[in-house]
Amino acid sequence: MKEIIYLNTQLVNSLLAQTNSGLVTKLINENGESQSDSETGSEQASTSGTAGVNAGIKGEVTHAESETDSYSIVFSKSNRNLIETALDDYSLDVLLDSLKKDIKTESFSIGDIMLIDGTLQSYNFKTLIHAIEFKGISGQLDGYEEFLANRTKFDKLKEREKNLEKNKQLIAKVNGSPWNNFHLAKIMAENMDSLFPNMTLIKIADTLSICENELIRLNPAVLNFNNISERNAKVLGIVTSKFKETIPKDFSKAIKTDSIYRNVQNIFSNIILGSNHIIEQDDFVVRPIAIYFEN
């Protein structure tokens, strides 16, 4: 049984359409709902009288009138819904079975469909930014407000002023504060959030999957707690590229006018990911099809 974390249904169906005769992936169920409430009642009033026919003849004629006021209130509601149930999870199983001869589990090349497992680490940079802002709780964090004051002074120093003896103590306080790591992490997260908007990076073994947030089934908080779990997850995906270096050393390609637009984003992503030990040399970038726990 699979506990699916991420599933790109469109990519699953695209691959299925290219294998065998494809798969019917949608089932239409029609549900009818109706509600009916009614209330009825009546009110009746009667009057009667007696009259003699002749004085010498005993007899009575009784006359009665009856008035009835009746009412009926009926409330009726009928709603028909078409519920479309996509057989996504089943489609994934069919795809895995269809591609089992083509899926690689090691020695990947660019363009391969791969399947690998390992502990899961996720990086949602928007969530990280909000977490590090410490809004409303800065006064409860020991030494944090003092660090902010020192950091503000540090950021205002010009480069030549950093070498002055009177500023060296300030610089040492800032660099030596454990809160400085959170400050630098926030700067990193802000840059990565601009490079990977509305995306989460998921690292499994030597692969880095770039996942659209809307296709992730777990909310960010639950996904984040998996970072402290030793539970193995599997990633099925297409290998798109490979990190040749943890931190690029040659920037000559990036500064050329004809290639700057193609390479700058990749190089700076590589620098931030590598310097923060999110990736290692020879890790693979993957376009994920599915990421899941298998029970």
N, C-alpha and C positions, 0 to 999 in steps of 0.2 A: 504494500500500500504506500502511495506517495503523498507526502505533505508538501504541496507545491508552494514555493516561495515566489517564483517569477515564471511567467509563461507568455511567450509571444505567439498568440494564436494565429495571427496573420501569417507569420513565417512557418508555423507548423502546417497550416493548410496549403501554403504555397509549395512546400516540399512534398506534401502528400499528393498534390495534383500532378507532380512530375514523376511519381512512382506508381507503377501499375496503372489502375484506372481511377485513382484518386479515392476520395472517401466522402460520403454524404455526412456532413458534420452538424446538421441542424435538424432539430425535431420541433415541430410546431404542435403545441397543445392548446386547445381552446377550452377556456373555463367560463362558465356562466354563473353569475351571481344575481340573486333576486331577493328582494325584501318587500314584504307586504304587511301593512298594518291597517286594521279597519276598526271602526267604532260605530255602533248603531244604537238607536234608542227611540222611544216614542212617548208622547204625552197625550192623555185622553181625558176629556171632560164630558159629562152626561147631564142632561136635564130631563125631567119627566113631569107629567101632569095627568089628572083624571077629570073626565067630564061626563055628565049624565046625558042619556039620549032623550028621554022624556021624564017628566016628573013622576008619571005613574008606572013607569017601566024601570025595573031594576036592571041596570047594565052599566058597564064601564068601558070606556075607550081610553086606553093609555097611549100617550104620545111621548116618545123619547127621541131626543136628538143627541147625537154623539159626534164630537169633533176630535179628530186625531191629528197631531202634529208629529210627523216622524222625520228623522234625519239619518243620514249615513255619511260618514267621513272615511274615505279610503285613501291611503297613501301607498303608492306602489313605486318601487325603485328596481330597475333592472340594469345590470351592467355586464357587458361582455368584454372580457379581456383576452387578448391574444398574448400568450406567454411563450416567448422563444427561448428554448433551452439549448444552449450550445454544448455539445459533447466534447468539451475541450480536453478534459483529463483522459478520456478514452482515446481521443485523437493522438495525444502524446504517446500512449502505449502502442498504438498502431504504427506511428512513425518510428519509434524505437525498434519495433519488430521488422519494419520494412527496410531500415537502414543498417541492420545489425552487421551485415557483411562489409559495409563501407565505413562504419564508425571506427576511428582510431582512438586508442587509449594511451598511446605514447609515441615518441618520435614524430611530433607534429610538423607539418609544412603549411605554408600559407594556403588557405582555401580548403583545408581539411575540415571534415565534420568530426569533432572530437567529443569524448566523454571521459570525465575524470572526477575523482572525488577527493575531499580533504576538508579540513576545518574551514569554516566560513568567517570572513572578516568583511564588514560592510562600511562604506563611507558615504554618508549623506551630508554634504557640506552645508546645505541650508540649515539643517537641524543643528549641526555643530556650531555655526555662527550664533544662533539663538542661545545655545547652551552656555557659550563662553561669555556672553554679554553680562551675565550675573545681575540682571535687572532686579532691583529691589532687595537684594541680599548682600550687596557689597560690604555693608557695615558688619555683617555677621562672619565675614571671612577674615581670619587673623592676618594682619599685615597687608591686605589687598589695597586699601585706600591709600596707605603710605606708598605702596608701589606705584599706584596710578599717579600720585603727585610727583614722584621721582621720574616716572616715565615721561610725563608731560615736559618736565625740565630737560630731560635727555633728548627728546625729539626736537626741541628748539635749538639745541647746540649746533653750531656750524661745524663743518669738518675740522677746521683749523683749531677750534676751541676744545675739541676732544683731547688734544695733546697737552693742554694746560694742566698743571698740577692740581689746581683747585677743583677741577672737574673730574679727575680720575677716581675720587672716592664715590662721586655720584654714579659714574659709569659702572664701577665695581658693584655697587648696591643693586643697580638695575639688572646687570647681567647675572648676578649671583642669586637673585630672587627666584624662587620656584614659580611665582606668578608670571614671570617673563615667558616661560614656556607656553602658558595659556595665551598670552598676548601674541606670540609668534604663530601659534596654531590658528588663531582667529584670522590673522593676515593671510595665512596659507589657505584657509577655508574660503575666504572672500574671493581670492584669485581663482580657486578651483571651481567655485560656484559660478563664476562668470564663464569659465571654460567648458563646464559641463552643466548647463542650466537644466533644471527639472530631471536630473539624473542621479543615480546612485551607483557607485563603483563597488563591485563585489569581488573579493580576492579569494580564490580557492586553489590551493596548491600553487602551481607556477602559472596560473592564468588570471587575468584581470578582465572581468566582464563589465561592459558599460550598459547599464540597465535603465530603461525609461521608467520613471517613478509610477506612471499610471498602470504599468503592467505588473507591478509588485503587489502581491496579495497580502503581505504583512504590513501593518502600519509601522512607521519609523521607530517607535518606542520598542515594539516587540522585536523588530529586526535588529535593533541595536543591542538588545540583551543577548542575542546569539553570539555577539563578539566575545563574550566571556564563557561560552560553552565549548566543550571539546567534541561536540557532536559533528560527525562528518556529513557534508552535503555533496550533491553531485551537480555538475554543470554539463549540459549538452549545448554545444555551440559551434560556430564556424570561426576558424582561426583567421584573423584579419591582418595581423602584423606581429612583430617581435621587437622587444627592447634589446638593442645590441649593447647598450651601455646603461649603467644605473644613472649616471649624470653625464650628459654629452660634453665632450671636451672641444669639439670642433664646431665653431659658430660661423665658419666662412660661408656655408651654404645659406644660412639664415639671413645674412646681411646683403646678399645679392638681390637687387631690385626685382629680378624676374622670378625669384623663388621665395621671397619673404612672406608672401601671403599663404604659400603652401606649407611652409616649415615652421614658422614662429610659434604657432599654437602647439604643435607637437613637441617642439623642443622645450618650451616652458612647462608644459605638462610633465614631460619627462624629468625635468629638473626638480619640480616640486614633489612628484611621486617618489623619485629616487632619493632625494635628500631627507625625506620623511620615512624612508624604509617601507613604503607601501609596495614598491616593486623591487625586484632584484634583476641583475643582468640575465638575459636570455628568457625572461618571462614573456608570455604570449598575451596579446590583446585579443579578446574574443567577442564576437557578436553572439550574445546568448539566445538560445532557443528556449531552454527551460533550466531552471535551477530548483532543486527539490531535495528534501530529506526522504530517504526510503526506509520505511519501518519493516 
